[in-house]
Amino acid sequence: MVIGIDVGISTTKIVGINGQGDVVSPIRIKATDPITSLYGAFGKYLYDNHIKLSDIEQVMITGVGSAYINTPIYGLPTKKAEEFVADGLGARYETDLDRMLVVSMGTGTSIVQCDGDDIRHIGGIGLGGGTLMGLSRVMLKTDDVKQVVALALNGDIQNIDVLIGDISPNPLPGLPKTATAALFGNARSNATREDIALGIITSVLQTIGSSCILASLNTGIKEYVLIGNLTLLPQCKDVFPAMEKLYKVHFIIPKYSEFCTAIGAALCHHRS
């Protein structure tokens, strides 16, 4: 078995890929620092899946927290995988697509262009889960994502955003009346917590979606594979299909979207 580990600053994701090429029981562990997170995740993974150290051929680590790891993990052969390559390989494994943009929605957002074996980081934006938590902290006095999501489920976006229908009696060319004209442009000082929560989440997801569309201009790519923790937000099921319809593109959230980078890290072993 090859173990792939995506080490964040406070969260570590771990998967195993067995000899048949199948993903085995991915898990995520939170901790106060990357070292604790990594060893906690690894120990739990081995225990839960009845895996012995002798069953492991290679450990592949990636992610910003991997910079803190400079010795073999539990004495096993350990190598580092380039994170953006891992993003691409993990997304390709999950979707069987050869041509796509891989959009890693983490603390910020990175965009990787994949064209066969040509996997390249082409940019990103400083907006993502960190933005969501920071704005929630300031505007809602909480950074508990579960609480923000629960509030947003009862929000009304028309009380926060300016829609095309608010500024024009008719649809504009290529823009229906329900399309967003200005994020938070309709917000009032007495807006409800529910409306604000929905506005924050919608702003983050829509901006990420727009960055995908702009990044793919002149490439012919219309398949965007979304990975990372933000893909778990239930509002993704509303925001991205609406953008698909508007721009004639396809946003894909794979089964193991949260673990794609860890999967890709494991796959880097055989690629090298």
Salt bridges, closest charged atoms under 4 A:
ASP48 OD2 - LYS44 NZ 2.88
GLU57 OE2 - HIS269 NE2 3.02
ASP115 OD2 - ARG99 NE 3.23
ASP117 OD1 - ARG92 NH1 3.22
ASP118 OD2 - ARG120 NE 3.21
ASP143 OD2 - ARG137 NE 3.16
GLU223 OE1 - HIS250 ND1 3.02
GLU244 OE2 - HIS250 NE2 3.92
GLU258 OE2 - ARG28 NH1 2.90
